[in-house]
């Protein structure tokens, strides 16, 4: 009899299951997991280290800026070494095989790839752009540019040319690299990092491009390769002309390997330069109609057209006819610019005993001299005034070529003067002038662009006076789309305020000008105001003191021009407006280029009330 096991039904034999640790694929999975955790840990640690290196590099960049601004050039080399170390480390930390392998991981990989690319671009910028510039700057000191034996030291400029060229090439290459980086689908912080770096580089590119274009011109223009001869034209803003002021006096500037000397200083009077019956250079017919006999026939009025190449060519031709010399270029400068330059040196002592400082130069030269030499005998007073002006110019240039100079303040002064149009330069060498024109540094007519329409507002004294010393100006730019065709309407407003004392007869005849001949009361400032509209635009109407006035159909080649004549009594004010319709539909920025006057012109912007627009 069979004995049944406990339980119901047949009993099954129990078999042990195979253990996982005996399976090869189990260990493969474990190994992969370990590798993944190790790789993630490795990448995470390197990412943190790379971030730390990039943060340190950013601090070093800030330190370099501070050192450059404070002219602490000697410390820049050590900072550059540290910066290069940090940027190299960041690039190395994000480019090893483990990191590159991680770039194939979905989602995470794109972030890793962009981080590596950003670190590489940063390192490229440091190595190929920052390094060449710092290597030149670190060898400089304020004494590097100090005059030596009466001449400027050109060696730093010459050494900087190839360094700036390398830096410009490196930055443009890096810009192409960063523009090619695709941040779509990456973390916000990483995409933001690209934007920040790209924005920084975008601000640097035009500056470095300009430096690379213009810097090679400086050594030869300073006589590094052969002597140069220039005519320096000193303008009198108290008697306004479109480019600043009437040409008061001239001097021949000779430069040989940085050594500067002034010679042949002459006033613009008829005892030195004759007036011609026809322009000494070719003048477009539209310009001759606009400015009449004033253009190209008198060297004192060489600045009536707001185009410095025209003025320079007139002066150059006059110099050739008068002295038989072909010059390398023409430079213009006004007393306000001279006052800026004096910030960089010590006060200037004149033979007359007068002391010129940044605060005293302008009122002394443009007003007090005319009051001091006021005998009533015009020729004698004029000669004495010219003599003082010549002394001031000679003494200032002597101080610049042989006295103490603060390089930082000098560069800032020259930059401010050029930005305000108070210093202009023209080269008679076509290749050099072409570079200036391309860089928009030629002092030419206002240039509009794809994003900006630029108008010109220019002033010209019409009393033969020096009364513009007592004039304040404001230019208002207003704009709105007021037309069905989508073209913008522009309004250019000009506000003039006279500070001539009410007892104007107390001023010298040299200041008051030809008020009797012009049948005006003494102290009245009468000016022509020229508003240059962008090429292709239309001048629709104008007002003077709120009343509409007829605007003649005038132009300067492709520029429509509104010419208004206005008088301002002592202590009074006047206002003008000119309405313009843009060439094409669309919205652009609106900017104004203005005559550099004694008192800087305020430029303000505001929306335009379409209900008041003329001819819309």
Secondary structure, 3 states (H helix, E strand, C coil): CCCCCCCCCCCCCCCCCCCHHHCHHHHHHHHHHHHHHHHHHHHHHHHHHHHHHHHHHHHHHHHHHHHHHCCCHHHHHHHHHHHHHHHHHHHHHCCCHHHHHHCCCCCHHHHHHHHHHHHHHHHHHHHHHHHHHHHHHCCCCHHHHCCECCECCCHHHHHHHHHHHHHHHHHHHHHHHHHCCCCCCCCHHHHHHHHHHHHHHHHHHHHHHHHHHHHHHHHHHCCCCCCEEEEEEEEECCCCCCCCCEEEEEEEEEEECCEEEEEEEEECCCCCCCCCCCCCCCCCHHHHHHHHHHCCCCHHHCCCCCCHHHHHHHHHHHHHHHHCCCCCEEEEEEHHHHHHHHHHCCCEECCCCCEECCCCHHHHHHHHHHHHCCCCCHHHHHHHHHHHHHHHHHHHHHHHHHCCCCHHHHHHHHHHHHHCCCEEEEECCHHHHHHHHHCCCCCCCCCCCCCEEEEEEEEEECCCCCHHHHEEEEEEEEEEECCCCCEEEEEEEEEEEECCCCCHHHCCHHHHCCCCCCCCCCCCEEEEEEEECCCCCEEEEEEECCEEECCCCEEECCEEEEEEEEEECCCCEEEEEEEEEEEEECCCEEEEEECCCCCCCEEEEEECCHHHCCCC
